[in-house]
């Protein structure tokens, strides 16, 4: 193994190692671009023809990668894309970056991983390193992926090497680029982990080695379980504070002045994105197989899931206080992406708010500078203009996502009532504005 590690390290240094990235979404595309930027030959594989064509034409389809990034990556190394797996035969390192959704609320769906590994198993070259970045429950790499790759007589450590390294992408975060975020690596054995460390070190400043793949799988789940539990707590505190006549935003701001023992989390209309609403439930599901039921995870998930309904309920009460029936009112949802300034609708609570309003026969519209059309989950709407004349026609505006390009002073000036779930009107005193 020492001889192969030396040869592998030399190829990494000389940028002669051929890399394949399976899945060109928010995780896979930035990874492929970063390796290409550092001079590697990278082939991206995705069954979505639109993504493949985007890479080929240097037209980005995700927020964190620009057209310029794609052009520069291609110029520095070699960046190509395919919608078949035959190119894996020449790859010496393969990264798996496919989605891991839920079948139902508490049941993981690792079918994308399984299907990708089936193709990798059929096409993998000898002694290739396989690294799984897709978030999954502890034991997936060892219990599911390893047997699939060893089918047909292959042996780990001789014919291939397998690791898990959790993705830590934060879409839209300008403060932490991919190379700045430490990379956790856990291998089936130490030899596999060392190969992954050598390769990641070419693009990432710090690689953190853990003892095995299960630990690495659990790391990502702990990170997002920590977040969902604290977000669920602050959402519950927000509901409690409203009942008690307190401003939760002022409470959080004051508590944040403590220099130790406190980390601020902010309430909101719910949690979106691919990770936080889903990842902790992978851990919840796996723990149940060991006879352990995580009360914290379920309670936090249920609390956060209830927030869109809570927002609608608050708006209904505000309108009733003004002698208005919500079913006879016009409501504008301001911002529909799950995150500020990121063109991503995955699990966005704003979508749930619109759905609830529509089911209640409320006349609802939306505005989002990033989403001109919204056709999702039974919703089929076009973004309205955010003009003074339009704003005056709505009985209530719900600020669901706080995009930085929106002129919120103009919104306040021309609106009758605003329910602010994102604290965009921090410090503003107006009888038009009610904050979560």
N, C-alpha and C positions, 0 to 999 in steps of 0.2 A: 504493500500500500504506500510505503514511503516514496518509492520510485514514481508511482502515479501521482501522488500529491505534488511532488516536485515538478513533474511535467505539467500538471494542471496549473500550478502557480506560475510557471513560466509563460504559459499561454495567456493567462490573465494579465501578466505584466506587459506582454507584447501585443495585447489586444487581438489575439488570434483565436480566442475561444468563441465558438458560434453559439448564439443564444436564441431560444424561442420563448415567446410569451403567449400563453393560451388565455384568451380573454382580453379584449382591448377596451375595457370600460374605465371607470374612475381610478381603478387600481392598476390595471395592466398597461394602459397607455403611458402614464407618467413613468412607470418602471422601464418600459421599452425605450422611451425617449431618453431617459437618463443614461442607460447603458450605451445607446447609440452616440450620445453626446461625448461619452468618454472613449469613443473610437471602436466600439465593438460592432460586429455584424449581428443585427437583430432582425428576426422574423416574427411578426405578430400574427396570431391565428385567431380568427373570430368567424362564427357562422353568420353574423350580421353583415350583409354585403355593403350596407351603408357605411359601417365603420371601416371596412377594408378599403373601400373607395376613398374615404376621407383620408386615411393614411397615405394611400398612393398619390392622391392629388394634393397632399399637404394642406388639407382643409380640416381644422380641428372641430370636434363636436363636443368637447368638454371644456369647462371653465378654466381649469388649471393649466391647460396646454394651448398655446396660441398657434396660429398658422406659422408664425416665425419660428417657434420652438421646433415644429416638425421639419421645417426647411433646414434649420441649423443642425438638428440631429442627423438628418440624412447626409448633410455635407461633411460632418465630423466623422461619422462611421458609415453604417449601412443600415437603413431602416426600410423594411418592406412589410407587406401584409398579404395574407392568403386566407381563403375560406375553406381550406382543406388541410389535413394533417400530414401530408406526405413529406413536407419539409422538415419534419421532426427527425427524419432519418439521419440528417447531417448535424443536428443540434447536439452540443455537448453539455448544455444546461437548459432545462425546461422549467419555466415558472407557470404555475397554475393560478390564475386570477379570475375565476368565474364566480357568478353570484351564488349565494347560499340563502335563499328565502325561507319562508315558513309555509308548510302545507296548510296548516291551520294555526291558530294563535299559539299553541304550545307544542307544535310538532315540527321539528327541523325537516328541511328538504335539501338533501345533499346530492340530488340527482344530477345537477350540473357538474359537480366534482366527479361523480361516478362515470358519467358519459365522457368527460374529458380524459380521465385516466384510462378508460377503455381504448380510446384512440391513441393515447400515448403508449400504452402497452403494445399495441399493434405496430407502431411505427418507430419506437425509441431505438436510438443507436446504442451500441455497446459502451458500457461504463459511463453513461450519461448521468448527470446530477439532476434529480427532480426535486423542486422546491414548491411546496403548496403554500400560497399566501391567502387563499380564501378562508374566511373565518368559519370555524366549525367547532363542534363539541370535542372535549378531550377524549382521545382514543381513536379518532377518525383515521389519522395517518397510519397508526400502527395496526388497527383492527380491520380497516376497510381498504385503504390504498395499498399498503404493503402486500397483502395476499393477491391483490389484482395484478400487481407488477411482477410478482414471483410466479404467477400462473404460467404454465408451459415450461417450467424447469429453470427459469432464471433465478439467480441468487443475489440477495442484497450484499454489497461489499465486493462482489466479483463482477456482476453484469450491470449493475446500476447502484445509485446512492440516493437516499431519500431523506428529506428534511421538511420541517414545518417552520415557517417564519411569518408571523401575523402581520398583515398590512396595517399601517397606521396613518393612512391618508385622511386628511381633513380638508375636504373641498372648499376652496375659496380662502383658505388661511394663507395670508401673505407673509406671516412671520416665521413660518416653519416650512421650508422646502423639503423635498424628499431626502436630500443628502444630509439635512440637519437633524433628522429624527432618528434616534438610535434604533438599530435593527436587532430584534430578538431572534435567535436561531436555536432550534432544538432538533437534533438528528435522531435517526433510528440507532445510530451509533456515533462515536466520536469522530471517526474518519469522515463520515458523511457531513457532519457538522463543520468540520475543518474546511472541507471543500466549499461549503456555502459561505463560511466566514471569509475565505480568500476572495471569492467572487463579489460578495457584497461590499467588501472593503474597498473595491475599485470605484464605488460610486457613493458610499455612505461613510460619514465621518467616524461613527462608533458602532461596533457590532457587539452585542451582548449575548454571550453563550449561556445556554441553560442545559440541564442534564439530559433532557430527552424531549421528544416531540409533544408528549402530553402536557408538560410544563409550558411549552411555547404556546400550545393551543389554549391553555387556561389563562395565559397572560392577557390576551386580547379580551377574553370574556370578563375577566376581573376589571379591566380598565373601563369597559362599558357598563358593567353592573354597578360599579362605583358611581358612574354618572347617572344611570337611570334611578338608582335609589335616592340620590341627592336631589335630582330633579323632581321625582315624585314627592319627596319631603317638602320642597319649597312650594310646589303646586298646592299641596295640602295646607301649608302655612298661609298661602295667599287666600284660599277659600276661608280659612279660619279667621284671618285678619279682616276680611270683608265683613264677616258676621260680627266681629268685635269693634268695627268702626275704625280700624287702623290702616295706615298706608304701608303695605308690605315692602314697597320699594324703598321707603325711608328706613324701615327696620333693617333691611339688607345692607343699605349703604352705611348705616351706623355700626352694624355688627362687623362690617368689613374693615373698620379702623383698628380692630384688634390685630396686632402683629404676629400672633401665633394662635394655633388651635382652631382657626376658622377659615373656611374657604367659601367664597360667595358663589351661590348658584341663583339663577334668576327664574321666576315663574314665567309661564307662557301658555299659549293655547293648545299645547301638546308638543310632541317630539316627532320630527321627521328624519329623513335620510335612511340609508340602508342598514346602519349599524345599531344605533341605540335602541330603537323599538324592537329589534329582533335578536341581537346577539345574546343578551342575558337569558332569553327564553331557551336558547340552545343549552345553556348551562343548567337551567331549571329542569329541562327535559332529561338531560343526562343524569342529573342528581337523583331523579325519581327512580332510575334503574338501580340505584344503590340503596333504595329505601329512604331517601332523604328528600323532604319537601321544603324548598326555600320559601319561607313566608315573605321575606323582604322583597325578593324579585317579583313575585306575583302581585303583592300589594302595590309596589311602585308602578308596575306595568298597568295594572287596572286603574290606578289613580290617574296616570298620564293619559290613558285611553279615554277617560271620562271628560277630559278638559274641553274638547270641542263642544260637547253637549252643555257643559257648564257655561261656556262663553255664550252660546245661543240663549240659554236660560237667563243669564245676566242681561243680555240685550232685550229680551222679551220683557223683563221686569222694568228696565229703564224706560221702555216705550210705554208700558202700562202706567208708570208714574206720570207720564206726559199725556195720559188719556188717549193712547193710541193702541190699536190692535195690530200686532206684528204681521198678521196675515193680510192686512190691508196696507202694509207699509212697503216701501222700497228700501232694500239694504244693499250697500256696497261693501264687498270684501276687498280690502286694500292689501295687495301682496298675496300671491298664492304659492310661491316656491317655499320649500321647507326651511330655507336659510337665507339670510340677508345677502343680496348681490350674487347669488349662485343660481344658475339656471337649472334647477333640479327639483322635480316634483315628487320624488320618491317618499311615500308615507307622509306627505305634507298635511299637517292638521288643518290648514286652510281648505283643502279639498273636502275634508270631513265636515267642516263648518258649512260649506256651500251645499253639500249633500243633505245635511240635516235641515237646512233652511228650505231647500227645494222639496224635500219630503213633507215639510210642514206647510207647503203651498205658499211660501213667502216669495215675493218677487225679488230675486237676488241677481246682482251683477258683480263683476270683478274688474279690478285694474291691476296689471302687473307690467312693468316696463320690459321684463324679460320674456314674458309668455303672451304672445299676441292672440293665440287660440288655445282653448282648454277643452279637450275632448278626452275625458277620463272618467271611468267609474259611473257611467250614466249621465255625466255632465257634458254638455255641448254648448259652450259659450265663447263669445269673442270679447276681448278686453275692451272696455269702454274708454272714452277719452276722459282725462282727468282735468276737465275745464271747469271754470267757475259755474257756468250755466248747468253743466251736468251734475256737479256736486250739489247744487241747490235742489235738485229733484229727489234726492235720497233722504229718507227719514233718519237713517243711521249709517255711519261708516264704521266698519270693524277693521282696525289695523291689525292684520294677522301676520304680516312680515314687514320688517322695517327697512326697506330698500333705501340706500343712501341717496339715490337720484331723485327721490320724491320731494316735492316742495310741501312740507307738512304745515308750514304757516299758511300757505294758500288753502290747503285742505281745511284747516281749522276756520279760516276766515269765511269760507263759503259753505260749510257744513252746518247742519242743524244739531247733530249729536254725533259724538265720536266715542267708540269704546276701544281703548288703546290697550292691547294685550302685550305690547313690546316696549312700553315706556319711552316711546319716541317723543312724548310730550313732557319729558322730565323737567320739572321746575316751572312748567307753564300753569298758570292759574286761569281757568276759564270754566264757566258753567256749562260749556259745550262738551268738555272733555271729561270722561270717566276712565280711570285706569283700572286694569285687572287687580 
